[in-house]
Amino acid sequence: MNVTIDLQAKINDYLAERRSMGFKLGNMSAALANFARFAANRSH
C-alpha cells in the first residue's frame, strides 16, 4: 500500500475515533493532514 494513503487512512481513523469519544479536535485534523503531506513529500 502507498505510504501516503496508509498514513492518511490512519490519521482519518484516529480522528474519527477521537471524535466518537467526544473530543473537539479544532486544528488538530488540519495539522495531521499537513504532516501526512509533508511526510509524503519527503518520501517517508
PDB file of N, CA, C, O and CB in Angstrom:
ATOM      1  N   MET A   1       0.848  -1.186   0.000  1.00  0.00           N
ATOM      2  CA  MET A   1       0.000   0.000   0.000  1.00  0.00           C
ATOM      3  C   MET A   1       0.884   1.237   0.000  1.00  0.00           C
ATOM      4  O   MET A   1       1.972   1.244   0.577  1.00  0.00           O
ATOM      5  CB  MET A   1      -0.960   0.005   1.223  1.00  0.00           C
ATOM      6  N   ASN A   2       0.414   2.246  -0.634  1.00  0.00           N
ATOM      7  CA  ASN A   2       1.125   3.515  -0.682  1.00  0.00           C
ATOM      8  C   ASN A   2       1.240   4.087   0.736  1.00  0.00           C
ATOM      9  O   ASN A   2       0.260   4.127   1.480  1.00  0.00           O
ATOM     10  CB  ASN A   2       0.403   4.516  -1.628  1.00  0.00           C
ATOM     11  N   VAL A   3       2.435   4.524   1.091  1.00  0.00           N
ATOM     12  CA  VAL A   3       2.675   5.045   2.440  1.00  0.00           C
ATOM     13  C   VAL A   3       1.796   6.254   2.723  1.00  0.00           C
ATOM     14  O   VAL A   3       1.253   6.381   3.820  1.00  0.00           O
ATOM     15  CB  VAL A   3       4.151   5.417   2.616  1.00  0.00           C
ATOM     16  N   THR A   4       1.652   7.142   1.744  1.00  0.00           N
ATOM     17  CA  THR A   4       0.834   8.341   1.934  1.00  0.00           C
ATOM     18  C   THR A   4      -0.611   7.966   2.229  1.00  0.00           C
ATOM     19  O   THR A   4      -1.226   8.501   3.151  1.00  0.00           O
ATOM     20  CB  THR A   4       0.903   9.243   0.694  1.00  0.00           C
ATOM     21  N   ILE A   5      -1.136   7.058   1.451  1.00  0.00           N
ATOM     22  CA  ILE A   5      -2.523   6.634   1.645  1.00  0.00           C
ATOM     23  C   ILE A   5      -2.662   5.934   2.989  1.00  0.00           C
ATOM     24  O   ILE A   5      -3.640   6.162   3.700  1.00  0.00           O
ATOM     25  CB  ILE A   5      -2.983   5.703   0.498  1.00  0.00           C
ATOM     26  N   ASP A   6      -1.709   5.093   3.346  1.00  0.00           N
ATOM     27  CA  ASP A   6      -1.752   4.392   4.618  1.00  0.00           C
ATOM     28  C   ASP A   6      -1.709   5.375   5.782  1.00  0.00           C
ATOM     29  O   ASP A   6      -2.489   5.252   6.726  1.00  0.00           O
ATOM     30  CB  ASP A   6      -0.595   3.403   4.719  1.00  0.00           C
ATOM     31  N   LEU A   7      -0.815   6.338   5.721  1.00  0.00           N
ATOM     32  CA  LEU A   7      -0.713   7.330   6.796  1.00  0.00           C
ATOM     33  C   LEU A   7      -1.989   8.163   6.878  1.00  0.00           C
ATOM     34  O   LEU A   7      -2.501   8.406   7.971  1.00  0.00           O
ATOM     35  CB  LEU A   7       0.507   8.247   6.575  1.00  0.00           C
ATOM     36  N   GLN A   8      -2.498   8.596   5.742  1.00  0.00           N
ATOM     37  CA  GLN A   8      -3.729   9.395   5.752  1.00  0.00           C
ATOM     38  C   GLN A   8      -4.889   8.569   6.278  1.00  0.00           C
ATOM     39  O   GLN A   8      -5.725   9.089   7.017  1.00  0.00           O
ATOM     40  CB  GLN A   8      -4.050   9.924   4.340  1.00  0.00           C
ATOM     41  N   ALA A   9      -4.959   7.304   5.919  1.00  0.00           N
ATOM     42  CA  ALA A   9      -6.023   6.432   6.420  1.00  0.00           C
ATOM     43  C   ALA A   9      -5.932   6.282   7.938  1.00  0.00           C
ATOM     44  O   ALA A   9      -6.950   6.306   8.629  1.00  0.00           O
ATOM     45  CB  ALA A   9      -5.949   5.050   5.744  1.00  0.00           C
ATOM     46  N   LYS A  10      -4.727   6.129   8.447  1.00  0.00           N
ATOM     47  CA  LYS A  10      -4.544   6.005   9.894  1.00  0.00           C
ATOM     48  C   LYS A  10      -4.931   7.303  10.608  1.00  0.00           C
ATOM     49  O   LYS A  10      -5.534   7.277  11.681  1.00  0.00           O
ATOM     50  CB  LYS A  10      -3.085   5.636  10.219  1.00  0.00           C
ATOM     51  N   ILE A  11      -4.579   8.428  10.004  1.00  0.00           N
ATOM     52  CA  ILE A  11      -4.963   9.725  10.576  1.00  0.00           C
ATOM     53  C   ILE A  11      -6.485   9.850  10.596  1.00  0.00           C
ATOM     54  O   ILE A  11      -7.061  10.269  11.601  1.00  0.00           O
ATOM     55  CB  ILE A  11      -4.331  10.897   9.767  1.00  0.00           C
ATOM     56  N   ASN A  12      -7.125   9.495   9.509  1.00  0.00           N
ATOM     57  CA  ASN A  12      -8.587   9.585   9.443  1.00  0.00           C
ATOM     58  C   ASN A  12      -9.236   8.688  10.493  1.00  0.00           C
ATOM     59  O   ASN A  12     -10.195   9.092  11.152  1.00  0.00           O
ATOM     60  CB  ASN A  12      -9.087   9.202   8.040  1.00  0.00           C
ATOM     61  N   ASP A  13      -8.714   7.470  10.648  1.00  0.00           N
ATOM     62  CA  ASP A  13      -9.238   6.553  11.657  1.00  0.00           C
ATOM     63  C   ASP A  13      -9.049   7.121  13.061  1.00  0.00           C
ATOM     64  O   ASP A  13      -9.958   7.065  13.890  1.00  0.00           O
ATOM     65  CB  ASP A  13      -8.553   5.185  11.543  1.00  0.00           C
ATOM     66  N   TYR A  14      -7.868   7.665  13.318  1.00  0.00           N
ATOM     67  CA  TYR A  14      -7.562   8.249  14.619  1.00  0.00           C
ATOM     68  C   TYR A  14      -8.515   9.396  14.935  1.00  0.00           C
ATOM     69  O   TYR A  14      -9.077   9.462  16.028  1.00  0.00           O
ATOM     70  CB  TYR A  14      -6.111   8.740  14.660  1.00  0.00           C
ATOM     71  N   LEU A  15      -8.691  10.289  13.984  1.00  0.00           N
ATOM     72  CA  LEU A  15      -9.567  11.443  14.200  1.00  0.00           C
ATOM     73  C   LEU A  15     -11.014  11.006  14.405  1.00  0.00           C
ATOM     74  O   LEU A  15     -11.717  11.557  15.252  1.00  0.00           O
ATOM     75  CB  LEU A  15      -9.475  12.414  13.017  1.00  0.00           C
ATOM     76  N   ALA A  16     -11.456  10.023  13.636  1.00  0.00           N
ATOM     77  CA  ALA A  16     -12.821   9.517  13.791  1.00  0.00           C
ATOM     78  C   ALA A  16     -13.015   8.908  15.177  1.00  0.00           C
ATOM     79  O   ALA A  16     -14.053   9.116  15.806  1.00  0.00           O
ATOM     80  CB  ALA A  16     -13.138   8.473  12.702  1.00  0.00           C
ATOM     81  N   GLU A  17     -12.032   8.166  15.651  1.00  0.00           N
ATOM     82  CA  GLU A  17     -12.111   7.562  16.979  1.00  0.00           C
ATOM     83  C   GLU A  17     -12.165   8.634  18.066  1.00  0.00           C
ATOM     84  O   GLU A  17     -12.975   8.548  18.989  1.00  0.00           O
ATOM     85  CB  GLU A  17     -10.914   6.631  17.215  1.00  0.00           C
ATOM     86  N   ARG A  18     -11.319   9.625  17.956  1.00  0.00           N
ATOM     87  CA  ARG A  18     -11.318  10.714  18.946  1.00  0.00           C
ATOM     88  C   ARG A  18     -12.658  11.452  18.945  1.00  0.00           C
ATOM     89  O   ARG A  18     -13.210  11.754  20.003  1.00  0.00           O
ATOM     90  CB  ARG A  18     -10.166  11.707  18.658  1.00  0.00           C
ATOM     91  N   ARG A  19     -13.173  11.738  17.745  1.00  0.00           N
ATOM     92  CA  ARG A  19     -14.467  12.432  17.661  1.00  0.00           C
ATOM     93  C   ARG A  19     -15.575  11.588  18.271  1.00  0.00           C
ATOM     94  O   ARG A  19     -16.467  12.116  18.935  1.00  0.00           O
ATOM     95  CB  ARG A  19     -14.808  12.769  16.198  1.00  0.00           C
ATOM     96  N   SER A  20     -15.521  10.272  18.047  1.00  0.00           N
ATOM     97  CA  SER A  20     -16.561   9.391  18.599  1.00  0.00           C
ATOM     98  C   SER A  20     -16.549   9.387  20.122  1.00  0.00           C
ATOM     99  O   SER A  20     -17.562   9.078  20.751  1.00  0.00           O
ATOM    100  CB  SER A  20     -16.378   7.965  18.079  1.00  0.00           C
ATOM    101  N   MET A  21     -15.413   9.726  20.716  1.00  0.00           N
ATOM    102  CA  MET A  21     -15.309   9.801  22.170  1.00  0.00           C
ATOM    103  C   MET A  21     -15.640  11.197  22.697  1.00  0.00           C
ATOM    104  O   MET A  21     -15.548  11.458  23.896  1.00  0.00           O
ATOM    105  CB  MET A  21     -13.911   9.401  22.611  1.00  0.00           C
ATOM    106  N   GLY A  22     -16.027  12.093  21.779  1.00  0.00           N
ATOM    107  CA  GLY A  22     -16.464  13.406  22.201  1.00  0.00           C
ATOM    108  C   GLY A  22     -15.399  14.494  22.199  1.00  0.00           C
ATOM    109  O   GLY A  22     -15.656  15.612  22.647  1.00  0.00           O
ATOM    110  N   PHE A  23     -14.209  14.180  21.701  1.00  0.00           N
ATOM    111  CA  PHE A  23     -13.157  15.192  21.671  1.00  0.00           C
ATOM    112  C   PHE A  23     -13.427  16.202  20.566  1.00  0.00           C
ATOM    113  O   PHE A  23     -13.838  15.838  19.463  1.00  0.00           O
ATOM    114  CB  PHE A  23     -11.778  14.538  21.472  1.00  0.00           C
ATOM    115  N   LYS A  24     -13.198  17.446  20.866  1.00  0.00           N
ATOM    116  CA  LYS A  24     -13.265  18.514  19.863  1.00  0.00           C
ATOM    117  C   LYS A  24     -11.826  18.771  19.433  1.00  0.00           C
ATOM    118  O   LYS A  24     -10.998  19.203  20.235  1.00  0.00           O
ATOM    119  CB  LYS A  24     -13.962  19.839  20.430  1.00  0.00           C
ATOM    120  N   LEU A  25     -11.539  18.507  18.180  1.00  0.00           N
ATOM    121  CA  LEU A  25     -10.154  18.475  17.725  1.00  0.00           C
ATOM    122  C   LEU A  25      -9.625  19.801  17.207  1.00  0.00           C
ATOM    123  O   LEU A  25      -8.411  19.983  17.115  1.00  0.00           O
ATOM    124  CB  LEU A  25     -10.015  17.461  16.667  1.00  0.00           C
ATOM    125  N   GLY A  26     -10.493  20.714  16.872  1.00  0.00           N
ATOM    126  CA  GLY A  26     -10.033  22.022  16.416  1.00  0.00           C
ATOM    127  C   GLY A  26      -9.088  21.904  15.230  1.00  0.00           C
ATOM    128  O   GLY A  26      -9.443  21.332  14.199  1.00  0.00           O
ATOM    129  N   ASN A  27      -7.889  22.444  15.379  1.00  0.00           N
ATOM    130  CA  ASN A  27      -6.919  22.473  14.292  1.00  0.00           C
ATOM    131  C   ASN A  27      -6.128  21.175  14.140  1.00  0.00           C
ATOM    132  O   ASN A  27      -5.332  21.034  13.212  1.00  0.00           O
ATOM    133  CB  ASN A  27      -5.970  23.608  14.503  1.00  0.00           C
ATOM    134  N   MET A  28      -6.347  20.233  15.048  1.00  0.00           N
ATOM    135  CA  MET A  28      -5.559  19.009  15.002  1.00  0.00           C
ATOM    136  C   MET A  28      -5.714  18.256  13.682  1.00  0.00           C
ATOM    137  O   MET A  28      -4.733  17.729  13.157  1.00  0.00           O
ATOM    138  CB  MET A  28      -5.949  18.110  16.146  1.00  0.00           C
ATOM    139  N   SER A  29      -6.929  18.199  13.140  1.00  0.00           N
ATOM    140  CA  SER A  29      -7.132  17.452  11.900  1.00  0.00           C
ATOM    141  C   SER A  29      -6.344  18.084  10.753  1.00  0.00           C
ATOM    142  O   SER A  29      -5.752  17.370   9.944  1.00  0.00           O
ATOM    143  CB  SER A  29      -8.628  17.391  11.547  1.00  0.00           C
ATOM    144  N   ALA A  30      -6.332  19.395  10.677  1.00  0.00           N
ATOM    145  CA  ALA A  30      -5.575  20.071   9.618  1.00  0.00           C
ATOM    146  C   ALA A  30      -4.073  19.874   9.823  1.00  0.00           C
ATOM    147  O   ALA A  30      -3.333  19.665   8.862  1.00  0.00           O
ATOM    148  CB  ALA A  30      -5.917  21.579   9.583  1.00  0.00           C
ATOM    149  N   ALA A  31      -3.627  19.941  11.074  1.00  0.00           N
ATOM    150  CA  ALA A  31      -2.199  19.767  11.352  1.00  0.00           C
ATOM    151  C   ALA A  31      -1.744  18.364  10.990  1.00  0.00           C
ATOM    152  O   ALA A  31      -0.664  18.195  10.424  1.00  0.00           O
ATOM    153  CB  ALA A  31      -1.899  20.052  12.828  1.00  0.00           C
ATOM    154  N   LEU A  32      -2.541  17.361  11.303  1.00  0.00           N
ATOM    155  CA  LEU A  32      -2.168  15.985  10.968  1.00  0.00           C
ATOM    156  C   LEU A  32      -2.191  15.753   9.450  1.00  0.00           C
ATOM    157  O   LEU A  32      -1.338  15.043   8.919  1.00  0.00           O
ATOM    158  CB  LEU A  32      -3.114  14.996  11.667  1.00  0.00           C
ATOM    159  N   ALA A  33      -3.153  16.343   8.766  1.00  0.00           N
ATOM    160  CA  ALA A  33      -3.198  16.228   7.304  1.00  0.00           C
ATOM    161  C   ALA A  33      -1.974  16.892   6.686  1.00  0.00           C
ATOM    162  O   ALA A  33      -1.394  16.368   5.734  1.00  0.00           O
ATOM    163  CB  ALA A  33      -4.493  16.864   6.743  1.00  0.00           C
ATOM    164  N   ASN A  34      -1.583  18.038   7.223  1.00  0.00           N
ATOM    165  CA  ASN A  34      -0.374  18.710   6.734  1.00  0.00           C
ATOM    166  C   ASN A  34       0.857  17.856   6.968  1.00  0.00           C
ATOM    167  O   ASN A  34       1.740  17.788   6.113  1.00  0.00           O
ATOM    168  CB  ASN A  34      -0.201  20.069   7.414  1.00  0.00           C
ATOM    169  N   PHE A  35       0.923  17.202   8.124  1.00  0.00           N
ATOM    170  CA  PHE A  35       2.058  16.327   8.411  1.00  0.00           C
ATOM    171  C   PHE A  35       2.108  15.160   7.428  1.00  0.00           C
ATOM    172  O   PHE A  35       3.186  14.793   6.960  1.00  0.00           O
ATOM    173  CB  PHE A  35       1.979  15.801   9.853  1.00  0.00           C
ATOM    174  N   ALA A  36       0.960  14.579   7.113  1.00  0.00           N
ATOM    175  CA  ALA A  36       0.920  13.461   6.161  1.00  0.00           C
ATOM    176  C   ALA A  36       1.438  13.906   4.795  1.00  0.00           C
ATOM    177  O   ALA A  36       2.182  13.177   4.140  1.00  0.00           O
ATOM    178  CB  ALA A  36      -0.518  12.905   6.031  1.00  0.00           C
ATOM    179  N   ARG A  37       1.042  15.101   4.372  1.00  0.00           N
ATOM    180  CA  ARG A  37       1.541  15.624   3.091  1.00  0.00           C
ATOM    181  C   ARG A  37       3.037  15.886   3.160  1.00  0.00           C
ATOM    182  O   ARG A  37       3.762  15.584   2.212  1.00  0.00           O
ATOM    183  CB  ARG A  37       0.799  16.916   2.708  1.00  0.00           C
ATOM    184  N   PHE A  38       3.503  16.442   4.263  1.00  0.00           N
ATOM    185  CA  PHE A  38       4.928  16.700   4.458  1.00  0.00           C
ATOM    186  C   PHE A  38       5.716  15.397   4.366  1.00  0.00           C
ATOM    187  O   PHE A  38       6.720  15.319   3.658  1.00  0.00           O
ATOM    188  CB  PHE A  38       5.178  17.386   5.820  1.00  0.00           C
ATOM    189  N   ALA A  39       5.255  14.375   5.084  1.00  0.00           N
ATOM    190  CA  ALA A  39       5.951  13.091   5.081  1.00  0.00           C
ATOM    191  C   ALA A  39       5.967  12.486   3.676  1.00  0.00           C
ATOM    192  O   ALA A  39       6.971  11.909   3.259  1.00  0.00           O
ATOM    193  CB  ALA A  39       5.287  12.118   6.071  1.00  0.00           C
ATOM    194  N   ALA A  40       4.858  12.617   2.948  1.00  0.00           N
ATOM    195  CA  ALA A  40       4.798  12.082   1.590  1.00  0.00           C
ATOM    196  C   ALA A  40       5.780  12.794   0.679  1.00  0.00           C
ATOM    197  O   ALA A  40       6.437  12.165  -0.151  1.00  0.00           O
ATOM    198  CB  ALA A  40       3.386  12.201   1.030  1.00  0.00           C
ATOM    199  N   ASN A  41       5.878  14.105   0.835  1.00  0.00           N
ATOM    200  CA  ASN A  41       6.815  14.877   0.017  1.00  0.00           C
ATOM    201  C   ASN A  41       8.262  14.561   0.339  1.00  0.00           C
ATOM    202  O   ASN A  41       9.143  14.728  -0.504  1.00  0.00           O
ATOM    203  CB  ASN A  41       6.569  16.352   0.202  1.00  0.00           C
ATOM    204  N   ARG A  42       8.509  14.103   1.561  1.00  0.00           N
ATOM    205  CA  ARG A  42       9.862  13.730   1.971  1.00  0.00           C
ATOM    206  C   ARG A  42      10.154  12.259   1.686  1.00  0.00           C
ATOM    207  O   ARG A  42      11.225  11.751   2.017  1.00  0.00           O
ATOM    208  CB  ARG A  42      10.060  14.018   3.456  1.00  0.00           C
ATOM    209  N   SER A  43       9.174  11.574   1.058  1.00  0.00           N
ATOM    210  CA  SER A  43       9.296  10.153   0.689  1.00  0.00           C
ATOM    211  C   SER A  43       9.474   9.252   1.891  1.00  0.00           C
ATOM    212  O   SER A  43      10.281   8.323   1.855  1.00  0.00           O
ATOM    213  CB  SER A  43      10.458   9.957  -0.255  1.00  0.00           C
ATOM    214  N   HIS A  44       8.741   9.511   2.945  1.00  0.00           N
ATOM    215  CA  HIS A  44       8.769   8.637   4.123  1.00  0.00           C
ATOM    216  C   HIS A  44       7.498   7.857   4.226  1.00  0.00           C
ATOM    217  O   HIS A  44       7.334   7.065   5.155  1.00  0.00           O
ATOM    218  CB  HIS A  44       8.988   9.437   5.395  1.00  0.00           C
TER     219      HIS A  44
END
